[in-house]
């Protein structure tokens, strides 16, 4: 099973996350908007772990392309503001959702997907994987995927419709990496951190 990643072009650089909806980028009706340059199909067999901050490999991006990802939600009103900004720029992204908040916000999860964005998985409670047992790690992964899938598709399953996972705090462990690989789930690190966990203004970000 493969997933989709959207590539956006910005006057010289911007791409978007992963989307299972469309196979090609659409024309943006908003003059001067960034837009989505293309949609990449990401097969975990070929890209099991990507993101140069954590792994040796990254996605095959062209010059001036970037994949946008957003972690931790859904959390209104923040997610609504992000969706509005992406819509203005005709940019699609990948949202790595935490299962616990997703389970109470099915309408928002479904809106993210309906607007052409990709839903990835980010554990159930945003736990520190470096500080929990292997058994707890399995539970975090499975419960998170099941909650996201229930919110998105109405069916609770530990088989993700989009096989993408990102570790909270980018804290992977060998056992958890092996588990995800055995299940055909790609692990996304990052090539560049927004470092938004540090206090800073939007301009500094």
LOMINU-810549 format. One line per 8 residues: for each residue x, y, z of C-alpha. Coordinates in nm, 2 decimals. Example, Ala and Ser with C-alpha at 12.3 -4.5 7.8 and 13.67 -1.06 7.14 Angstrom:
<drenkes>
1.23 -0.45 0.78 | 1.37 -0.11 0.71
</drenkes>
This chain:
<drenkes>
0.00 0.00 0.00 | 0.14 0.34 -0.09 | 0.04 0.69 0.02 | 0.05 1.02 -0.15 | 0.26 1.33 -0.09 | 0.18 1.66 -0.25 | 0.45 1.89 -0.39 | 0.39 2.26 -0.38
0.59 2.52 -0.56 | 0.65 2.86 -0.41 | 0.82 3.13 -0.60 | 1.11 2.90 -0.55 | 1.01 2.66 -0.29 | 0.71 2.50 -0.14 | 0.55 2.16 -0.15 | 0.28 1.98 0.05
0.24 1.66 0.25 | 0.06 1.34 0.15 | -0.28 1.30 -0.01 | -0.47 0.99 -0.11 | -0.73 1.18 -0.30 | -0.58 1.30 -0.62 | -0.31 1.16 -0.85 | -0.21 1.50 -1.00
-0.18 1.86 -0.88 | -0.46 2.09 -0.97 | -0.44 2.44 -1.11 | -0.49 2.71 -0.84 | -0.75 2.98 -0.91 | -0.59 3.22 -0.67 | -0.35 3.46 -0.84 | -0.01 3.47 -0.68
-0.08 3.16 -0.46 | 0.19 2.91 -0.39 | 0.00 2.61 -0.53 | 0.08 2.24 -0.53 | 0.32 2.14 -0.80 | 0.27 1.76 -0.79 | 0.16 1.46 -0.59 | 0.41 1.20 -0.50
0.32 0.83 -0.44 | 0.52 0.71 -0.14 | 0.56 0.34 -0.11 | 0.69 0.22 0.23 | 0.87 -0.06 0.05 | 1.09 0.20 -0.13 | 1.08 0.47 0.14 | 1.05 0.30 0.47
1.21 0.58 0.67 | 1.26 0.94 0.54 | 1.38 1.27 0.69 | 1.74 1.37 0.70 | 1.73 1.49 1.06 | 1.68 1.12 1.17 | 1.75 0.89 0.88 | 1.99 0.87 0.58
1.71 0.91 0.32 | 1.46 1.17 0.21 | 1.19 1.19 -0.06 | 1.28 1.25 -0.42 | 1.20 1.62 -0.43 | 1.28 1.86 -0.71 | 1.46 2.19 -0.66 | 1.21 2.44 -0.51
0.98 2.17 -0.36 | 0.91 2.10 0.00 | 0.66 1.87 0.18 | 0.46 2.05 0.44 | 0.36 1.85 0.75 | 0.17 1.94 1.06 | 0.18 1.74 1.38 | -0.02 1.69 1.70
-0.38 1.79 1.62 | -0.66 1.80 1.54 | -0.70 2.10 1.78 | -0.95 2.37 1.68 | -0.93 2.66 1.63 | -0.56 2.61 1.53 | -0.63 2.34 1.28 | -0.91 2.55 1.12
-0.67 2.84 1.08 | -0.41 2.61 0.92 | -0.67 2.47 0.68 | -0.78 2.82 0.58 | -0.42 2.93 0.52 | -0.35 2.62 0.31 | -0.67 2.67 0.11 | -0.58 3.03 0.03
-0.25 2.92 -0.11 | -0.39 2.60 -0.29 | -0.14 2.40 -0.09 | -0.20 2.05 0.04 | -0.02 1.90 0.34 | 0.02 1.59 0.55 | -0.13 1.60 0.90 | 0.02 1.36 1.16
-0.27 1.32 1.40 | -0.27 1.22 1.77 | -0.54 0.96 1.83 | -0.68 1.08 2.15 | -0.79 1.43 2.03 | -0.88 1.28 1.69 | -1.13 1.04 1.85 | -1.34 1.33 1.97
-1.32 1.54 1.65 | -1.43 1.32 1.37 | -1.58 1.60 1.17 | -1.25 1.79 1.17 | -1.05 1.49 1.08 | -1.29 1.42 0.79 | -1.26 1.79 0.68 | -0.88 1.76 0.67
-0.91 1.47 0.43 | -1.20 1.62 0.23 | -0.99 1.93 0.16 | -0.73 1.71 -0.01 | -0.48 1.66 0.27 | -0.32 1.34 0.39 | -0.38 1.19 0.73 | -0.08 1.03 0.89
-0.04 0.89 1.25 | 0.14 1.03 1.55 | 0.06 0.79 1.84 | -0.24 0.79 2.08 | -0.12 1.03 2.35 | 0.20 1.19 2.21 | 0.41 0.98 2.44 | 0.79 0.99 2.48
0.88 0.66 2.31 | 1.22 0.67 2.46 | 1.07 0.65 2.81 | 0.80 0.38 2.77 | 0.82 0.01 2.74 | 0.81 -0.18 2.41 | 0.46 -0.30 2.50 | 0.34 0.05 2.57
0.49 0.16 2.24 | 0.29 -0.10 2.05 | -0.02 0.02 2.24 | 0.05 0.38 2.15 | 0.09 0.30 1.78 | -0.21 0.07 1.76 | -0.45 0.29 1.96 | -0.34 0.60 1.77
-0.40 0.44 1.43 | -0.73 0.29 1.54 | -0.86 0.62 1.68 | -0.75 0.81 1.37 | -0.91 0.55 1.14 | -1.24 0.55 1.34 | -1.26 0.93 1.32 | -1.17 0.93 0.95
-1.36 0.63 0.81 | -1.59 0.52 1.10 | -1.40 0.19 1.13 | -1.17 0.11 1.42 | -0.87 -0.07 1.27 | -0.49 -0.09 1.33 | -0.43 -0.12 0.96 | -0.39 0.25 0.85
-0.55 0.36 0.52 | -0.24 0.58 0.48 | 0.07 0.39 0.60 | 0.25 0.70 0.74 | 0.37 0.74 1.10 | 0.58 1.00 1.28 | 0.72 0.95 1.63 | 0.63 1.22 1.88
0.94 1.44 1.95 | 1.10 1.24 1.66 | 1.19 0.98 1.93 | 1.21 0.65 1.75 | 1.34 0.32 1.90 | 1.48 0.02 1.72 | 1.20 -0.20 1.83 | 0.93 0.04 1.72
1.10 0.10 1.39 | 1.12 -0.27 1.33 | 0.75 -0.31 1.42 | 0.64 -0.04 1.18 | 0.86 -0.18 0.90 | 0.71 -0.53 0.95 | 0.36 -0.37 0.91 | 0.45 -0.18 0.59
0.42 0.16 0.76 | 0.66 0.44 0.65 | 0.82 0.65 0.92 | 0.85 1.02 0.85 | 1.12 1.22 1.02 | 1.19 1.57 0.88 | 1.46 1.73 0.67 | 1.40 2.07 0.84
1.24 2.14 1.18 | 1.02 2.45 1.22 | 1.14 2.44 1.58 | 0.80 2.58 1.68 | 0.84 2.42 2.02 | 1.08 2.71 2.10 | 0.91 3.04 2.19 | 0.93 3.26 1.89
0.72 3.50 1.68 | 0.56 3.41 1.35 | 0.82 3.62 1.17 | 1.11 3.43 1.35 | 0.95 3.10 1.25
</drenkes>
